[in-house]
Amino acid sequence: MKKLSDYTGSNRDVWDASAAAFEGKEEWQEMVEALKSGGFSDFDQTMTQTLQGLGIKGRRAVQIGCNNGRELLSLPSLGAVPALGIDISEKFLDQARRLAQIAGSDCRFLRADIYELPGDVPADFDLGLITIGVLNWMPDIGRFFDVVAGLLGPDGILVIYETHPVMEMFDPEAEDPFTPSRSYFDKTPESWSETITYDGSPGEPGPTSYWFTHGLGEIVTACVQAGLIVEQLREHSHSNREVEYDIYEGREAQIPMCFTLVARKPG
Ligand SMILES: C[S@@+](CC[C@H](N)C(=O)[O-])C[C@H]1O[C@@H](n2cnc3c(N)ncnc32)[C@H](O)[C@@H]1O
């Protein structure tokens, strides 16, 4: 049986190995140009409306699993202040620091495994963000939410915009992609040994990554047990994940494809 840090260390290696390819993409140059001209936002309509509905103006934000910082750097367009991005991949944080400089942001980026955060990380943020494709990298969802709740100050809001756990039952590349291929309750970590791309293109051979499934009930329970008050849980019919999953959108018998969850730390 592996230790938690065996999983997270191997996941760090695969994210580091994947970073360079993202800079070669057209989207990177578009993002650089948009950051230079100001008003940049990478949020889709669902995330924009969720954040606007909460009144986040002036809130200082921390993002857990911030990757290249593009979402943190979208917050000024909604009046919030990107303050700290935490990620395990130094290579993606290099990109985040360069993007922040282009945007004229003084957001700080910290390389850390969320399970081994240094003791001097502030615990007073008034907005926490977790977005698309973070929860499944976490071997222990209860400990994860304990750490996340510890980053928020009194009345701090946590906003999660994630892929729906039901999607883990389907494999878009299977012969029959519409028949569930995995039990919703299967907790065996999935593993791959190739670099990560978001655009459907094949990765290069690389370190092994480990992917963990957590049911919606486990996610909400972990949030509540960490002392947060859940204020909203909305399931959505659109996809917010890799392009291969677009085949599950717009169907008559629609499955939930993503969710937004808002929770608050008691004041
Ligand atoms: C799918 S990406 C998030 C992408 C982000 N939503 C975006 O659109 O830019 C997941 C991120 O979680 C980070 N991550 C994975 N395991 C982590 C851990 N144990 N501690 C901190 N960050 C971690 C990865 O390095 C990666 O950048």
The ligand as a MOL file (V3000), in Angstrom:
LIG
                    3D

  0  0  0     0  0            999 V3000
M  V30 BEGIN CTAB
M  V30 COUNTS 27 29 0 0 0
M  V30 BEGIN ATOM
M  V30 1 C -6.5160 20.1450 -13.4920 0
M  V30 2 S -5.4040 21.2380 -12.6930 0 CHG=1
M  V30 3 C -6.4360 22.5880 -12.2340 0
M  V30 4 C -6.6230 23.4150 -13.4020 0
M  V30 5 C -7.3190 24.7220 -13.1360 0
M  V30 6 N -8.6990 24.4970 -12.8100 0
M  V30 7 C -7.1710 25.5380 -14.3960 0
M  V30 8 O -8.0990 25.5180 -15.2080 0
M  V30 9 O -6.1250 26.1440 -14.5520 0 CHG=-1
M  V30 10 C -5.0980 20.4570 -11.1240 0
M  V30 11 C -3.9160 21.0990 -10.3970 0
M  V30 12 O -3.8360 20.5280 -9.0800 0
M  V30 13 C -2.4530 20.4590 -8.7380 0
M  V30 14 N -2.2940 19.4490 -7.6590 0
M  V30 15 C -2.4560 18.1120 -7.7560 0
M  V30 16 N -2.2080 17.5320 -6.5860 0
M  V30 17 C -1.8830 18.5150 -5.7010 0
M  V30 18 C -1.5080 18.5320 -4.3290 0
M  V30 19 N -1.4130 17.4080 -3.6150 0
M  V30 20 N -1.2500 19.7300 -3.7440 0
M  V30 21 C -1.3230 20.8820 -4.4660 0
M  V30 22 N -1.6610 20.9210 -5.7890 0
M  V30 23 C -1.9410 19.7510 -6.3950 0
M  V30 24 C -1.7600 20.0790 -10.0550 0
M  V30 25 O -0.3870 20.3970 -10.0430 0
M  V30 26 C -2.5810 20.8730 -11.0840 0
M  V30 27 O -1.9770 22.1000 -11.4080 0
M  V30 END ATOM
M  V30 BEGIN BOND
M  V30 1 1 1 2
M  V30 2 1 2 3
M  V30 3 1 2 10
M  V30 4 1 3 4
M  V30 5 1 4 5
M  V30 6 1 5 6
M  V30 7 1 5 7
M  V30 8 2 7 8
M  V30 9 1 7 9
M  V30 10 1 10 11
M  V30 11 1 11 12
M  V30 12 1 11 26
M  V30 13 1 12 13
M  V30 14 1 13 14
M  V30 15 1 13 24
M  V30 16 1 14 15
M  V30 17 1 14 23
M  V30 18 2 15 16
M  V30 19 1 16 17
M  V30 20 1 17 18
M  V30 21 2 17 23
M  V30 22 1 18 19
M  V30 23 2 18 20
M  V30 24 1 20 21
M  V30 25 2 21 22
M  V30 26 1 22 23
M  V30 27 1 24 25
M  V30 28 1 24 26
M  V30 29 1 26 27
M  V30 END BOND
M  V30 END CTAB
M  END
